[in-house]
Amino acid sequence: MVTAVSVGVFVFAFALIAGGSRPGSFVPVSQEFLARSVDEAGGHNVVNVILVDFRGFDTLGEITVLAVAGLGVAALVLASRGDQGVGRGDHHPSERDSTGDADESERERSQQRVEAER
């Protein structure tokens, strides 16, 4: 309990000191973006300039995260279907009996395919 209170007091004091230490000539970053959008990026739409030019790699990373998440959702949806095709071989689950073996007709078809290939 004492540790939690002391950490809380430290963080509060640090926030007060850090917040009050801004110099009088401090210019907010929003004003810098407005001032530099036309000169450095050549764009009049400040939002587009920020997303594409100033924060391009960050935006690319966010798009990559969204794409990977979309692929994950698509994989889960496809996997939830009964017919995902992974590890099935030549046998469909409906062609197996209760012991997990393929039925006799499937064995005969398999043997006929092997003989036909020879």
Rosetta silent file (secondary structure, phi, psi, omega in degrees, C-alpha in Angstrom):
SEQUENCE: MVTAVSVGVFVFAFALIAGGSRPGSFVPVSQEFLARSVDEAGGHNVVNVILVDFRGFDTLGEITVLAVAGLGVAALVLASRGDQGVGRGDHHPSERDSTGDADESERERSQQRVEAER
SCORE:     score description
SCORE:     0.000 S_00000001
   1 L     0.000  -42.483  179.982    0.000    0.000    0.000 S_00000001
   2 H   -64.337  -38.947  179.864    2.822    2.369    0.871 S_00000001
   3 H   -64.300  -43.119 -179.478    4.539    1.581   -2.435 S_00000001
   4 H   -63.681  -42.724  179.566    1.388    2.308   -4.434 S_00000001
   5 H   -66.061  -42.411 -179.446    0.838    5.660   -2.717 S_00000001
   6 H   -66.546  -37.963  176.568    4.472    6.686   -3.154 S_00000001
   7 H   -65.654  -41.645  177.706    4.415    5.778   -6.858 S_00000001
   8 H   -61.246  -43.444  178.071    1.178    7.738   -7.281 S_00000001
   9 H   -64.626  -41.947  179.066    2.650   10.807   -5.581 S_00000001
  10 H   -61.781  -46.047 -179.375    5.804   10.542   -7.693 S_00000001
  11 H   -64.720  -41.587  178.270    3.845   10.317  -10.952 S_00000001
  12 H   -61.291  -46.417 -179.589    1.616   13.252   -9.930 S_00000001
  13 H   -65.164  -41.404  179.262    4.638   15.408   -9.041 S_00000001
  14 H   -63.032  -40.714  178.874    6.440   14.415  -12.243 S_00000001
  15 H   -64.759  -39.977  178.212    3.369   15.339  -14.327 S_00000001
  16 H   -64.675  -43.516 -178.639    3.157   18.758  -12.642 S_00000001
  17 H   -68.368  -44.333 -179.227    6.829   19.471  -13.193 S_00000001
  18 H   -66.631  -39.207  179.069    6.849   18.227  -16.781 S_00000001
  19 H   -68.599  -32.294 -179.267    3.675   20.133  -17.663 S_00000001
  20 H   -86.892   -4.556 -175.405    4.970   23.375  -16.192 S_00000001
  21 L   -91.882    9.940  178.468    8.377   23.202  -17.818 S_00000001
  22 L   -70.361  135.659  178.916    7.243   24.267  -21.280 S_00000001
  23 L   -72.158  158.911 -179.549    9.092   27.328  -22.477 S_00000001
  24 L   -64.953  -25.149 -178.958    7.164   30.497  -23.258 S_00000001
  25 L   -90.923   13.193 -177.751    8.166   30.243  -26.910 S_00000001
  26 L   -66.354  127.041  178.135    6.674   26.765  -27.222 S_00000001
  27 L  -106.998  126.316  179.012    4.674   26.397  -30.460 S_00000001
  28 L   -60.157  148.854 -176.906    2.050   23.618  -30.521 S_00000001
  29 H   -64.055  -29.001  178.718    2.670   20.896  -33.069 S_00000001
  30 H   -62.781  -38.513  178.025   -0.672   21.599  -34.741 S_00000001
  31 H   -68.990  -34.797  176.035    0.528   25.065  -35.719 S_00000001
  32 H   -64.830  -41.814  177.694    3.750   23.579  -37.077 S_00000001
  33 H   -62.022  -43.160  178.742    1.780   21.154  -39.240 S_00000001
  34 H   -63.132  -42.204 -177.394   -0.343   24.019  -40.589 S_00000001
  35 H   -69.747  -34.628 -174.734    2.712   26.153  -41.315 S_00000001
  36 H   -94.357   -8.809 -173.677    4.684   23.374  -43.031 S_00000001
  37 H   -63.929  -40.350 -179.389    1.905   21.653  -44.986 S_00000001
  38 H   -81.639  -44.375 -175.304    2.126   23.903  -48.045 S_00000001
  39 H   -67.580  -50.121 -173.056    5.867   24.661  -47.961 S_00000001
  40 H   -88.931  -33.069 -175.516    7.305   21.206  -47.287 S_00000001
  41 H  -108.607  -16.362  177.822    4.610   18.889  -48.633 S_00000001
  42 L    72.895   22.635 -178.869    2.939   21.051  -51.262 S_00000001
  43 L  -118.623  146.762  179.756   -0.562   20.196  -50.106 S_00000001
  44 L   -97.891  -19.255  176.592   -3.459   22.398  -49.122 S_00000001
  45 L   -89.858  104.648 -172.032   -5.461   19.694  -47.355 S_00000001
  46 H   -63.089  -38.142 -179.086   -3.694   19.537  -43.996 S_00000001
  47 H   -62.575  -45.889  178.369   -5.245   16.202  -42.958 S_00000001
  48 H   -64.362  -40.044  179.548   -4.000   14.460  -46.105 S_00000001
  49 H   -62.642  -42.374  179.739   -0.567   16.039  -45.777 S_00000001
  50 H   -64.043  -46.787 -176.606   -0.262   14.835  -42.180 S_00000001
  51 H   -69.247  -39.696 -173.365   -1.404   11.278  -42.999 S_00000001
  52 H   -90.808  -46.700 -173.243    0.562   10.835  -46.220 S_00000001
  53 H   -91.750  -54.254 -174.072    3.682   12.984  -45.918 S_00000001
  54 H   -75.691  -36.153 -176.756    4.441   13.667  -42.283 S_00000001
  55 L  -121.737   37.668 -174.975    3.195   10.377  -40.826 S_00000001
  56 H   -60.688  -45.904 -178.868    3.425    8.138  -43.880 S_00000001
  57 H   -68.441  -34.558  177.048    5.226    5.212  -42.247 S_00000001
  58 H   -65.268  -43.200  178.111    2.885    5.286  -39.274 S_00000001
  59 H   -64.759  -40.460  177.503   -0.125    5.192  -41.615 S_00000001
  60 H   -62.001  -40.074  177.269    1.471    2.360  -43.585 S_00000001
  61 H   -64.312  -40.274  178.639    1.949    0.417  -40.362 S_00000001
  62 H   -65.611  -39.647  177.787   -1.672    0.946  -39.378 S_00000001
  63 H   -64.599  -39.264  178.555   -2.854   -0.245  -42.791 S_00000001
  64 H   -63.401  -42.687  178.183   -0.640   -3.321  -42.457 S_00000001
  65 H   -61.670  -44.464  178.634   -2.122   -4.135  -39.049 S_00000001
  66 H   -63.719  -39.219  178.914   -5.650   -3.800  -40.428 S_00000001
  67 H   -65.945  -42.917  178.933   -4.804   -6.011  -43.424 S_00000001
  68 H   -65.157  -39.721  176.876   -3.299   -8.731  -41.218 S_00000001
  69 H   -63.393  -40.827  177.058   -6.325   -8.574  -38.925 S_00000001
  70 H   -63.370  -40.991  176.522   -8.611   -8.908  -41.954 S_00000001
  71 H   -64.441  -37.493  177.485   -6.656  -11.918  -43.190 S_00000001
  72 H   -64.403  -42.041  177.809   -6.923  -13.466  -39.733 S_00000001
  73 H   -64.180  -43.432  178.952  -10.692  -12.982  -39.681 S_00000001
  74 H   -62.493  -40.064  178.553  -10.986  -14.446  -43.175 S_00000001
  75 H   -64.972  -40.019  178.353   -8.886  -17.458  -42.143 S_00000001
  76 H   -66.572  -39.169  178.361  -11.070  -18.021  -39.085 S_00000001
  77 H   -64.996  -44.259  179.032  -14.242  -17.788  -41.164 S_00000001
  78 H   -66.634  -36.023 -179.904  -12.893  -20.258  -43.713 S_00000001
  79 H   -71.424  -26.374 -179.248  -11.660  -22.592  -40.985 S_00000001
  80 H   -75.546  -17.890  173.947  -15.049  -22.565  -39.290 S_00000001
  81 L   -69.530  153.229 -179.534  -16.608  -24.056  -42.394 S_00000001
  82 L   -72.335  -17.948 -172.845  -16.690  -27.826  -42.414 S_00000001
  83 L  -116.253   71.228  179.298  -14.863  -28.017  -45.736 S_00000001
  84 L   -89.728  -13.673  172.952  -11.523  -26.272  -45.338 S_00000001
  85 L    78.619    8.412 -178.142   -9.650  -28.903  -47.343 S_00000001
  86 L   -91.752  122.739  175.533   -6.653  -29.186  -45.044 S_00000001
  87 L    70.807   19.272 -177.468   -5.344  -32.713  -44.526 S_00000001
  88 L   -81.435  -29.648 -175.214   -8.291  -34.348  -46.220 S_00000001
  89 L    68.005 -140.108  179.391   -6.397  -36.343  -48.783 S_00000001
  90 L   -94.030   -4.666 -171.846   -8.725  -38.151  -51.196 S_00000001
  91 L  -105.378  134.459  173.983  -11.350  -38.967  -48.594 S_00000001
  92 L   -91.159  145.082 -177.794  -14.283  -36.839  -47.586 S_00000001
  93 H   -56.437  -27.873  179.628  -15.393  -37.193  -43.938 S_00000001
  94 H   -72.952  -14.382 -179.681  -18.799  -38.485  -45.070 S_00000001
  95 H   -89.815    5.661 -178.731  -17.069  -41.432  -46.765 S_00000001
  96 E  -105.030  146.900  176.770  -15.702  -42.782  -43.492 S_00000001
  97 L   -87.831 -172.349 -174.490  -17.462  -45.187  -41.207 S_00000001
  98 L   -65.612  -21.403  179.184  -17.631  -44.919  -37.430 S_00000001
  99 L   -86.302   -5.631  179.363  -14.128  -46.354  -36.994 S_00000001
 100 L    94.800   -3.546  179.369  -12.606  -43.654  -39.170 S_00000001
 101 L   -88.519  152.047  174.966  -11.778  -45.984  -42.083 S_00000001
 102 E   -68.718  149.074 -178.786  -12.916  -45.343  -45.624 S_00000001
 103 L   -71.539  172.472 -174.904  -15.750  -47.615  -46.697 S_00000001
 104 H   -61.779  -39.905 -178.175  -15.200  -50.589  -49.015 S_00000001
 105 H   -64.864  -33.776  177.555  -16.321  -48.786  -52.157 S_00000001
 106 H   -68.422  -39.052  177.256  -13.758  -46.072  -51.550 S_00000001
 107 H   -63.463  -41.649  179.389  -11.029  -48.686  -51.157 S_00000001
 108 H   -64.476  -42.842  178.604  -12.068  -50.308  -54.429 S_00000001
 109 H   -62.658  -38.238  179.325  -12.040  -46.942  -56.251 S_00000001
 110 H   -65.462  -42.682  178.193   -8.599  -46.227  -54.834 S_00000001
 111 H   -65.405  -38.286  178.300   -7.266  -49.578  -56.015 S_00000001
 112 H   -64.702  -37.725  177.779   -8.779  -49.037  -59.466 S_00000001
 113 H   -65.620  -40.151  179.724   -7.043  -45.652  -59.718 S_00000001
 114 H   -65.720  -42.438  179.590   -3.692  -47.202  -58.769 S_00000001
 115 H   -67.580  -35.015  179.845   -4.115  -49.975  -61.352 S_00000001
 116 H   -69.526  -29.519  179.437   -5.166  -47.476  -64.021 S_00000001
 117 H   -75.144  -19.820 -178.500   -2.037  -45.419  -63.432 S_00000001
 118 L   -77.709    0.000    0.000    0.213  -48.442  -64.062 S_00000001
